[in-house]
Structures are given as C-alpha cells and as structure tokens.
Amino acid sequence: MVYASHKQQLEGGEGEKPSWIVCNVSCDHTSAPEGTSGYTRATIEVVLYCQTVCDVPNPTRKDLKCKIVYSASVNPGGWAPAAAIRAISQREYPKFFKEDSCICPGP
C-alpha cells in the first residue's frame, strides 16, 4: 500500500496551546498499478489530532494534559468476515498508541 502522510502544527486561539494534526491517505502509484499482483488493495484514511491542555500559568510537566482524537477508515478492498476485521482492529489499534507513545514521553 502506498500512502501520503502530512503533519502540521495548528495555531491555537488566544491563550490556547498549539495543536497538531496528522493525516494519512492511501493513493495510487504508477509503479504499483492496481490489479496486476493478484491481491486486493486496501485503502485507508487516518486522522490524528492532538492538543495540549493546561489550566495553570507557568506549568510543570505534571500540569500538562493532552487531548487526542483518532479516526481511521480502512476498506480491506473486498469481502472479509466481520470477526476477522474486529480481530485485526483490536490488535492494530493498541499498537498505534504504543508506537506513538515515543512522541509524547511521560514526566
């Protein structure tokens, strides 16, 4: 699967901390035309939004919180049993947060 990824810092309003958004979208590529390999191609659309929240002036690390919104749409590109989709989702979703935890280290 080929996908495009974009990360951007969003400026907050007055008194707000900056936010970040990451978007991943699958796309076609001329080097890997669809239907030539015998496999069904999946498509994805993933968005991750993170915002730092702090209610005190001059905060320490323990005063900071983070709001995270994660949305993913994955089309396996054909019929798949619902049980298989649930099993994959339950395995992959926690993996994402484990790998992403290096971005937001603890105190």
N, C-alpha and C positions, 0 to 999 in steps of 0.2 A: 504494500500500500504506500502510495506517495501522498504526503500531506504538507500543507503550508501552515506555518506557525508564526504568530505575531504576538509580541508582548509590548505593552505600552503603559506608561505611568499616566494616570489621570489626575489632573489638578483638582483638589477639593475646594469647596466654597470657603468663605471666611471662617477661620477657626477650625477647619477640618484638616485632618492629615491626608496626604496623597493616597490614592488607591492605585491598584494595578489590575490590568485585565490581560488575560492570555486567551487567544483564540486559535484553535486547530481545526482545519477543514481539509478533508481529502480532496484530491484533484486528479485529473487525468494527466498522463505524461506520454509523450510520443515514443519514448524508449520502452514503454511497457503498455502496448495497446491492449485494451480490454478484449477478452475472449480468445486470446492466442495461446494461453498457457493451459487451458482446460480447467482452471479454477474459477470459482465465482468471486467477484471482487466486492469487498465490503466498503461501505462509505461511513465516514464519521463527521460529526460536528461537535466540538467540545469547547466550552467556555468556562474559564475560571476567573472569578472576581474576588479580590482581596482588599480589605480596607482596615487600616489601623485605627483603633478606637482608644481614646484617652480622655478622661474627665478631669484630670488634675494638672495644674501648671507645674513645670519642671519635673516631669515624671521619671521614675526609675523603671527598669525593665519589668518589675513585677506589677506596675500600674498599667502596662500596655495590654490590650486585647486585640484580637484580630477577627473580623467578620469574613467568612468565606462562603461564597456561593459557587457551586459546581453544577454544571449541566452538561449532559452528554447524550447525544443521539447517535446510535450505532445501528446501521442497517447491514445485517450479515449478507445481503445480496441473494436471497433465495429463502426457501423454507427451512426453518430449523425448529426443533421441538422447544416449547416454552421452558421445559425443565432444563434443557441444555443452556438456553440463554440466561436463565436465573443462576445456574451454577457458575457460568463464566463471569457474570456481573458480580456475584458475591466474592469471587476470587480476585478480580481485577480492581474493583473499587477500593478495597483497603490497600492494595499495592500502590495505587496512585498516591495516597496520603503518606504512606511510609517513605516513598521515594521523594515526595515533595517536602517532607519534614526537614530536609537539609537546608531548604531555603529559609525556613523560619526556626532558627535554633532556639532552644529553651533558655531560661535565665542562667 
